[in-house]
Amino acid sequence: MSDWRNLLVPDTPLWEIALRGTAIYLSIFFLLRVLLKRESVRMESEGHFSVITRDGDGPSGPGTG
């Protein structure tokens, strides 16, 4: 039978676990924030491009018929 105290008490200090967890959380948070912001800018520019190209004189634009 194992000693329950050795199983439940961590070898690493709690402050180190909290510090590592906080560092990983903040890293992922800022990484996702930058990536999602970059993605939304890309989507906005694609949206503006499609609006600009559809308003031009194309096959279905003004002057056809």
C-alpha positions as CSV (number, residue, x, y, z in Angstrom):
1,M,0.0,0.0,0.0
2,S,1.4,3.4,-1.0
3,D,1.8,6.3,1.4
4,W,-1.1,8.6,0.6
5,R,0.9,11.7,1.8
6,N,3.6,11.1,-0.8
7,L,1.0,10.6,-3.5
8,L,-1.0,13.8,-2.8
9,V,1.8,16.3,-1.9
10,P,3.5,17.6,-5.0
11,D,7.3,17.5,-5.3
12,T,7.3,20.9,-7.0
13,P,6.5,24.0,-4.9
14,L,3.0,25.4,-5.4
15,W,4.3,28.9,-6.3
16,E,6.3,27.3,-9.1
17,I,3.2,25.5,-10.4
18,A,1.2,28.7,-10.2
19,L,3.9,30.7,-12.0
20,R,4.3,28.2,-14.8
21,G,0.5,28.0,-15.3
22,T,0.2,31.8,-15.4
23,A,3.1,32.1,-17.9
24,I,1.5,29.4,-20.2
25,Y,-1.9,31.0,-19.9
26,L,-0.6,34.5,-20.7
27,S,1.5,33.2,-23.6
28,I,-1.5,31.4,-25.2
29,F,-3.8,34.4,-24.5
30,F,-1.5,36.9,-26.3
31,L,-0.6,34.5,-29.1
32,L,-4.3,33.8,-29.9
33,R,-5.1,37.5,-29.6
34,V,-2.4,38.4,-32.1
35,L,-3.3,35.6,-34.5
36,L,-7.1,36.3,-34.3
37,K,-6.5,40.0,-34.8
38,R,-4.3,39.3,-37.9
39,E,-7.0,36.9,-39.2
40,S,-9.8,39.4,-38.8
41,V,-7.8,42.1,-40.6
42,R,-7.2,39.7,-43.4
43,M,-10.9,38.9,-43.6
44,E,-11.8,42.6,-43.6
45,S,-9.5,43.3,-46.4
46,E,-10.9,40.4,-48.4
47,G,-14.4,41.7,-47.8
48,H,-13.5,45.2,-49.0
49,F,-11.8,43.8,-52.1
50,S,-14.9,41.8,-53.0
51,V,-17.1,44.9,-52.6
52,I,-14.8,47.0,-54.8
53,T,-14.6,44.4,-57.6
54,R,-18.4,43.8,-57.7
55,D,-19.1,47.6,-58.1
56,G,-17.0,47.9,-61.2
57,D,-18.2,47.6,-64.9
58,G,-18.1,43.9,-65.3
59,P,-20.2,41.5,-67.4
60,S,-23.2,42.1,-65.1
61,G,-22.5,45.8,-64.3
62,P,-23.8,48.9,-65.9
63,G,-23.8,49.2,-69.6
64,T,-24.7,45.6,-70.3
65,G,-27.9,44.7,-72.1
